[in-house]
Amino acid sequence: MASINDLAILSNIESLNSILISQNLSKAERLRFLVNTVEQQRKSLEGIDLIKGIKKLSDNTFIDAKN
């Protein structure tokens, strides 16, 4: 099962891949670039709990993270 971070990264690289295709990069160049991007994003997102990172903005906000 994919984590939230995995799904975010997948979405990012899908969008990035379409941009790279429009710039006529070869498949090998795109792969190299996307692999590097995935590694960078994994390092950035490692250890971040996205649910705890969402702050309750007001009493009308329905997201309540349990510790």
LUMROTI-567616 format. One record per residue: residue in one letter; x, y, z of N, C-alpha, C in turn. Coordinates in steps of 0.1 Angstrom, whole numbers, plus 5000, padded with zeros to 4 digits. Atoms other than C-alpha are relative to their C-alpha. Layout:
<recs>
AXYZXYZXYZ;...
</recs>
This chain:
<recs>
M500849885000500050005000500950125000;A499249885001501350344991499750105011;S500249904990501850615017499550134994;I500349865005500650975014501250064993;N498849945006504251075007500249934986;D499850075012504550804980499050064989;L501049955010501350934963500350144996;A499749865003502451294965501250004990;I498850015009505851204949499549954986;L500550065013504050994922499350114992;S500749895006501851294914501050104994;N499049905004504751524912500849954988;I499250055011506851304889499249984988;E500850015012503951244866499950134993;S500049875006503551614861501350044994;L498649975005507251664858500349934987;N499750085012507451384832499350064988;S500749945012504851554810500750134995;I499349885004506851874811501349964993;L498850045006510051694803499849944986;I500450055014508351514773499850124991;S500349895009507151854760501350074996;Q498749945003510851964761500949914992;N499450095009511751674739501349935006;L499050084994514051504765499949854996;S500150145003514951144757499549925012;K500550084990513450864777501149985011;A498950024991516850804793500350125009;E499849884992517351164803498850035010;R501149984991513851184817500149915012;L499950104990514350864837501150055011;R498949964991517650994852499550125008;F500549884993516051334861498949965010;L501150034991512951174876500549915012;V499450084989514950924897500750095010;N499449904991516951214911499050075008;T501149924993513751404919499349915010;V500650094990512251104937500849995012;E499050014989515351064958499950135009;Q500049874993515351434967498750025008;Q501349994994511551434975499949915012;R500150094988511851124997500850055012;K499249954989514651275017499250125007;S500749894995512551595021498849965008;L501250044994509451415031500249905011;E499750104990511051155053499850055014;G500249964986509851175089498950115002;I501149904998507151435082498749935001;D501350054998503751335095499050104994;L500849905006501451515071498750035008;I501249984992498351465093500250095012;K499649924989500051615123500450144996;G499649885005501251895101498950094996;I501249925003497752015093499550065013;K500449934988496852275119498550044999;K501449964999493352345130499950155000;L500049865002492652685118498950075009;S501049944991489452745138499249895005;D500950104995486752565157499149944990;N500850055011484952525124500749904991;T499250105008487752305110499749865005;F500450134996486851945110501149905001;I498950094999490351795109500650015014;D499450004986491551695144500949895001;A498950104999494851505146500149965014;K499850054987495151275175501449975002;N498650024997498551255192500249865004;
</recs>
